[in-house]
Amino acid sequence: MALPLNIDFTTGNSDKKAPLVIPAKKGFTAADLSRFGEESQALAAVALENARFTGKAGSLVELVLLEKGAPRQCVLAGIGADADYDKAGAAVAARFLTSGIQALEVDFTGFDADKAGKAAASFAFGAVLRGNSLNGYRTTLKEDEKPSLKTLYFSQINSETAEKKWKKLSAIAEGILFTRMLVTEPGNKLYPETFVEQCKSLTDLGIEIEILDEKALEQAGMGALLGVAQGSARAPRLLALRWNGTGKADSRPVAFVGKGVTFDSGGISLKPGAGMEGMKWDMGGAGAVVGAMKALALRKAKADVIGVCGLVENMPDANAQRPGDVVKTMSGQTVEVINTDAEGRLVLCDVLTWVQQKYKPEVVVDLATLTGAMIITLGHEYGGLFSNCDKLADNLLKAGQKSGDGLWHLPMGDAYDKLLESHIADMKNVGPRYGGSITAAQFLKRFIEKDVRWAHLDIAGMVWADKAASFWDKGATGFGVRLLNQFISDNFED
């Protein structure tokens, strides 16, 4: 998919009518604008004081300065003390996306050219993420509501350095935007079959795709996944995407597993009507997995990764699974279904078994919008992390800190596991009300083989935002793509 902005790193190829954007470090003052002359500095000093502008990351102040005697609209974009160029780029894109202005020139005069090249790529990354507008179904937008910003020009940089870094960052951006697109799609447009169709083009990037239809799922013995799907007219699918950039045909891949409930009504345990429209994003884990796979392939990651998505729709028709039903999982274990709205773990348990049996991965990370309890626990600030391996958990925490997709490590233990005991089956699919996110993780742990390092990421509070933030507008965030990419880069590439 095309990026929302054209990024031009060719020095000097700027539209002189375009506003000039100047990155500003923390502590920036009017004295730093000496190249514009004393008159402009005096005007700027008043504007900076009135705006209380100090270069804080993501802050902006707009000025009109004299450039060679001619007035030029200028924007100071704060990068802060930590050189947050991506946050500055995002703030600029948010401000000018629908302004009517079509191009901006980002000027790095006074910066080291090589460092400026890398900084420019980071600036562009933030701008592209925030400049993403998903309004394809809107037909009555007024002209001043439509995106106008099309191009960012960069000047006074080493363009080769910028292009080299941009090649990697643009790949990650494409993965994030792909995930956002999938998460945004309504349930009548995106369901298991169409989710698969959206991903088939990834073969053009060198990704191998395997698809299991309903008959193949039955033959594999995925009774838990099929139990969730049986109430819907939409047939389930398993989608497996493999990127092997190692050059080794016999390597054991890292496995990412995503929950892909394309719409979750709750089934017979029906959700309240208010807000149910949001359950189109209950496939956010699967969305993150395929977005990460696209990013890894685009940047030609030197790693072997398999991304597997269990795709179902959870609906309450006459054939729907009932509370009290018992299903047999692919692993052979049986589950008493106490609540049909605890369906994600039933999907994941079979997919986890399938990927372990087929690919023998040493590391498995699953991502799921699994529990509302996770939002109660962590709000919308962090995804929950559960793991059977402290080193793996630590690596994921570090990847989250670097990438900006933050995680918080939460406990597991035998006491929680006992809460899943059933009188008529091997386990129940839910425990009591309290500790709901932990008992959900304990359920999944029962399907992990002893020699496999495993982590479960409950990202229920992270895939959708009710208000805009630094790198996204209201709506789908693309959470998880940067995290998984960073995790692979840090731990599985030379």
N, C-alpha and C positions, 0 to 999 in steps of 0.2 A: 504494500500500500504506500501511496505517496505521502511524504511528510507534509505537514500543513504550511511550512515556510520554506522558501528557497534560501539556502545559505551560501553566500559568496565570499570566499576568503581571498580573492584576488585583489591585492593592494592597489588602490587608486581607481578601482572600477565602481565608484560610488555616484549616486545621484546627488548632486550638490544642492538640490532643492529639498532633499530629505532631511529631517531633523537629525542632529548630531548627538549621539549618545556617548557619554564620557564615564567610564568606570571610576568610581571614587572610593578610595580607601577610608577606613575609619580615621576620624580626625581631620577630614578634608576641610579646607577653608578657601576663601576667595583668592588667597595668595597663590593657590595651585592653578589658577586660571590666568597666569601672567601672560601667556602667549596671545591672549585676546586683547591685551592693552588695559590701561588704567581705568578708562571709562567703564568698560565691561566688568572689571573687577569690582568697582564701586557699586554697580547695579547688582552684581551677584552677591556681594556682602549683605545687602539689605534682604534679598530673597532668602539666602541661607539662614540668616538670623530669624526671620519671620517664620520659616518652615522648621526651625530647630534641626536643620539637617547637619549631621555629623558623619555621614558615610555608613550608617548602620546597614547591614546586609538586607537587601530587598527594599530599601527606602528610595524614594525618587523626589527630585525637585526639578521643575521646568523653568527654563530661563530663555531670554532672547539676548544673545551676545553679538558683538560686532566681529565678523571674521573678514579681515582685509577690507574693512570699511563698510561691509554689507551685513545687514542683520541676518542672523541664523538662529532658528529655534534649536535649543540645546536641552538635553536631559542629563542630569547627573544621576547615575545609578549606583547606589551604595553596594560595596562588596564586603564591608565589615573588616574586622581584624584578621579573620581567617580566610580571606580571599574567596568568598562564596560567589564566584562568578555565575554559577548556575542559578542561584537564587536571584541575582541581579537580572539575568536574562529573562527569567520567569516573570519578574515584576514588570519589566519593560513590555513583554508580550501581553500581559494582562491589561496594561494601561492603553496600549495602542491597537489592540486586536480589532476593535470595531470603531476606531477613531476617525476613519476616512482616509488616514495616511496609509500609503501602500508600501513605503520603504523607509528604512532607518539605516544610518551609517554609524557603526560602533567604532569609535576612534581610540586607539591605544597609544597615542603620542605620549612619550615620556616613560614608557614601559620597555624593558628588555624585549627585543623582538622574538626570541625563542620562547621565553616565558609567556609573552603576549599571545603567541600562536596557540599554546596549550590553553591559556585563559579564554581565548576566543572560542575554541571548541566547546569548553564548558559553558560559556555564556549562551552559545547556540543551542546546546542541549537543554538548558532550562527554558529557553524561549520556545523551542519546539514542543516540549511537554506541556507548557502552559498555553501555547497557542493552538492546541488541539480543540476543535469545536465539533461536537457530535449533535448536529441538529438536522440530520438528513430527512427526518419525517415532518419537519415544520415547513409549511407552505405559505404562511402569512407573515413572515418576518418583514419588518420595515427595513428600509435601506440602511438606517443608522444602527440597526441591530445585526446586520450581516458582517461577517469578518471582512476586513479590507486589507489588513497587513499581509503582504505577500513575500517580501524580501528583506533579509538582513545582510548588509554589506559590512565587511570588516577592513579597517585600514591600519597601517603602521604595525603590521605583524609579519612574522615569518609564515608565509602561506603553506609551505611544505610541512612545517611542524603542525600547523592547524589541521591540515587535511589528514595527516597520519593519525592524530588523536580522534578526529571527527569520524573516521572510518569505524572505529570501535563504538564511539558514543552514539552514532546514528543507528547502528545495529541494535543497540539496547533500546533506543527510542522507538524504533519500528516494532520491536517486540512489545513494548509497553502499550503503544497505540493499538496494536492488534488485540491485545487483551482487553483494553478499554472498549473497543468496538464490539467484541463478543459479549462483554458484560452488560453493555448498554442495550443490546438488541432485545426487543420484547419477546415474550414466550410464544406468541403466534408466528414469529419469524425464526426464532432460534429454538430448535429442539434437537434431540440426539442426531437425527439424520442430517439436518442442515448444519449442525456444528461440525460434523465430519466433512461435509462438502466445503465449508469455509477453510478447512485445514488441508485439503488435498493439494492446493497450490504449493504447499511447503516442499513437495517433492522436487520442485524446480531449484531449491536451494541445496539439494543433496540429502534431504531427510528421507529415511525409509519409513513407510507407513503400513501398518497392519490394522485391519478393521474386522471385528467380530460382530456379526449380526445376531439376531435373537436366537436363531437355531444353533449357532456356534456357542453362544452363551449357555444354552440348555445342555449341549453336549459336554461342555466343560464342567457342568455341575454348579453353576453360580446361582444357587437357589435364593440367596439373600438379596442379591442385586435384582434378580427377576421378580422377587416378591414385591419390591418397591415399584417396579415398572408395570405390574399387572393391572393396575387401575387406570392406566392411560391408553389412549388410542395411538400414542406415539411409541413406536418400537424402540427398545434400548439399543445401545451400541457400546462396544469397548474400542477405544482408539489408542493405538500405540505408535509413538513417533520416536525414531532412533536417529541420533546424530553421532557418528563415529569419526572423530577427527584425529584419532591416534595413528591410523595406518595399520592397526593390528586387528585382524579379523576375529581373534579368539579372546579378546579382552572381556572382562566382566564389567558391565556398565554401572554407573551410578543411576539409581532409579528415582524419578520424581513421579508421584501419584497424585492425581487431582480428582476431587469430588466434582462431578458435573451434573448436578440436578438442575436441569434447564428451567424448570418451574416447580416450586414446592408449595402445594396447597396444604400440606400436612397430611393428605390422605384422609382416611376415616377419622383420625384425630385432627379434625379440621382446624386450621389456624383462624384467629379472629379476622373478620373482613377488613378492618381498618389497617391499612399499610400492607396488605397482602400483595399488592402490585409490585412491591419491592422484591418479592421472592423470585423474580427473574434473575437476580444476581446470585442465586444459590449455586451457580456453576463457577463462581469466582476462583475456586481452587484449580479447576480444570483450565480456566482461562489463563491463569498465571503460568501453569505448566506449558501450555502451547506457546504462549508469548515468550517464555524463557527459551524454549527450544528454537523458536525463530531467531531470537537474538544470538544464540550460540552458533547457529548455522551461518547467519549473515556475517559474523566476525570470524568464522572458521576456527572455532575453539578447538584446541588440541586436547580433546577429552572425548570419552565415550559415555554418552548419556541416553537413557531411555525415558521418555515421558509417556505415562499411561493415564488415560482418563476414563472413568466409569460414567457413562452418559445415560440418564434416565429422566423421566418426568413423573412426579409424584401426584397422582390425581385420585379422587374419591368416587369412582363409578361403581356399578353393581358387581364388578369383578375385583374390586380393590381388596388388598390385604386388610385383614381385620385385627384389631387388638386381641391378643391371645393366640394368634396363629403361631405355629412353630415352623421354622424354615431350616433347611440343611445347607450349610455353606460349602463352598468349593473345598475347604480344608477338611470337611467331614464333621466339623463341630455343628451342633444345633443351637438355634437361638429362639427363645420365646419372645415374640414381638409384643411388648407391653404398650408401646406408643408408636403409631405409624409415622408420627412427625419426627421421630429420631431415626430418619431414614438414611442419612448420609453415611453413618457408620456401617450400615448394612451394604451399601454400595461399595464402600472402601474395602471392607474386609475381604470380599471376593477378588477385587482387583489386586490387593496386596498379595493374596495367595497366588494369583495367576502370574504376576511379575516375578515373584520369588522362585516359583517352580520352573518357569521358562528361561529366565535370564541369570539366575543365581547371583544377584547383586550382593556386594558386601555392604553397601550403604543404600538405605531407602529413606526418602523424605516425602511425607504426604502433606498436602495442603488442602484445607477444607474450611468452608464457612459452616462449621459444625454445630456450634451451640450458641444460643442467645445468652447463656450464662457467661460466655467469654466477654461479651460486651459489658455485662454487669461488672465483671471483675476488672477489666483493663480499659473500658471505654473505647475510644477510637484513637488511642495513642500507640498501642503496641499490639502485635499478634502474639498469641500464646504459644509457648514452646514446651513440648514434653518429649522426653527421650530416654532410651535405655542405655545411653552412652554419654558420659559427661564431656568427653573430648569432642564428640560430634556436636553436642549442644553448644559448647564453647565456640567452635568454629562457625556455627550458624549465628550465634550472638554477635561475633566479630563482623561477619558478613553483613548483618543487619545494621550495625553501627556505621560501617563504611558506606553502605549503599543508600542509607536513609530509610530503608524498610525495617523499622525497629521491631525487635522481639523481646519477650520477657519470659525467663525460665520459671516454670511452675512445677510443683512436686507431683510425684506418683508414689504408690506404695501398696503393700498387700492389704492394708485396712480398707482402702478404696476398692480394691479388686473384689473383696468379699461382698460388696454391696450389689454386685451383678449376679449373684447366685439365684438360680431358678429351681423351683420344685419339680418341674417336668422336663426341662431341657438343660443343656450344658451351661447356658447363661441366659440372662435377660438382655434386651437391648438398651435398657435404661436402669439407672439406680434411683435413689431418692432425689428429692428436689435439690438438696444442698450438695455442693461439689460436683455439679453436673458436667463441667468441662473436664474435670479430672477423671470421673468415671467413664466418660466417652473415650478418653485417651487409654484408659485401662482396658476397655473393650477392644480397641484396635491392637493393643499390645499382645493380646491372646492369639493374634494371627501372624505374629512375627517369629520367624525361625530363630533358634538360639544363637547362631553365629552371625546374625545380621545386625549391623548397627542401624538403628532406626530413630527417626524423629517425626513427630506429628506437630504440624503448625495449624492452630485454630485461628483463622484470619477473619472470623465473622464480622468484626468491627472495622475492618480495614479496606474491603474491596469497594465500598460505596461511601460517598461523602454527601451529607445533606447541605454542606456549604463549601465554598471555594477555599483552597489553601494555596500554599506557595506554588506547587507544581501541577495542580489540577483545578478545574472548575467544578462546580457542583456535579456530582455523578460518579462515574467509574474512575477509580484511581490508578489501576494497573499495578496494585500492590503485589509484590512477590517476584516480579520479573527481575528487577535490579538485585534483589536478594539472592535468588538462585544463580544468576549470572556471576555475582561476586563470589558466592560460595564455590562454584566450579573454578573460577579464575584463581582463587587463593589456595585451593587444596588439591586440584586435580590436573593442573597444567604446569609445565615446566617454566 
